Amino acid sequence: MPEGTIFFPNEPILRVTAPLPIAQLIETRLINILHFETLIATKAARFALLAPGKQLVDFGLRRAHGAEAGLLAARASYLAGFSGTATMLAGQKFAIPLFGTMAHSFIQAFDNETAAFEAFADSRPDHLVLLIDTYDTETAARKVVALAPRLKERGIRIFGVRLDSGDLIALSRSVRNILDEGGLREVRIFASGGIDEAELRAMIGAKAPIDGFGIGTSLTTSFDMPALDCAYKLQEYAGLARRKRSVGKETWPGRKQVWRRLDSGGLMAGDTLSLEDDRHAGEALIQPVMRRGRPLVQPPLSEVRSVAARNLASLPDAQRWLEQAPAFPVEVGASLIRLTEEVDQRLQRTGE
């Protein structure tokens, strides 16, 4: 399936046709990449669906399970709808927009908080975001108001302030009032600090005046669902369809395709899983991307991001939220059912 495509349980997302030793050689690495990026992209999509119109930034490198994981998490979250990342290497490798503020340690290195703000502003005047919770958040917000005219004289505009601890709903409201009363209505409020989906939903539901969120640990570790049941199974060999019959791990045999139907409003209405040479209503999702070891298509990440956005926009309401929802309808084609019966009969004749 094209990267960025939403899929559902028991649907094949990738088919490898190759001599058996070669197909086995790539199995572990292939699943490693597909599993991790699918996991993180799915997690990021949950945040994106909860906070439409809000700026979401990947802050997860420090908690990721290794440097490559942090890098790929930045990529996966961006394609799923995040605005960018704080991982600079991801910006270099994938052209993902980079975002960052300042560290608590920078402020602590100064004896005066305002002096720290001013020094940081002089060194990083573009897209300036000041971290205001190192000591007292509301006091720091008033210092930002007092500092703003001096910075403006030097051509520096304060773009935003970041909250990283405490009651983010209450603090965002009080900080918004302080900024507005000080004439800084255009200054944005950005929040971070262990935010997960439940906390994000609470802040959105409370209409907290927060313009963007940095999402770290809950994204890159996906701690509530740290693994997907992603499998790689032999479905055909030597011209014959094959399948696994272990209880609870049965597979459908043969080379398969998934067709997706949309309703009149452009929402996903149902999928059909069947053999690749069947014809069913809807769009065929599995498309060739490589032949004889050479890539056929290598879409830029911006295009993949557009695919994901279109898929999320077409997701039915029942599948958009965190609560348990009815299963998305996935039909199995009659020809695939017949082939499965034929494979089982052949195995019985040959003694399995």
Buried (B, 14 or more C-beta within 10 A) or exposed (E): BBBBBBBBEEBBBEBEEEEEEEBEEEEEEBBEEBBBBBBBBBBBBBBBBBBEEBBBBBBBBEBBEEEEBBBBBBBBBBBBBBBBBBBEBBBEEBEBEBBBBBEBEBBEEBEEBBEBBBBBBEEBBEEBBBBBBBEEBBEBBBBBBEBBEEBEEEEBBBBBBBBBBEEBBEBBBBBBEBBBEBEBEEBBBBBBBEBBBEBBBEBBEBEBBBBBBBBBBBBBBBEEEEEBEBEBEEBBEEEEBBBEEEEEEEBBBBBBBBBBBBEEEEEBBBBBBBBEEBEBEBEBBBEEBEEEEEEEEEBEBEBBBBBBBEBBEBBBEEBBEEEEEEEBEBBBBEEBEEBBEBBBEEEEEEEE
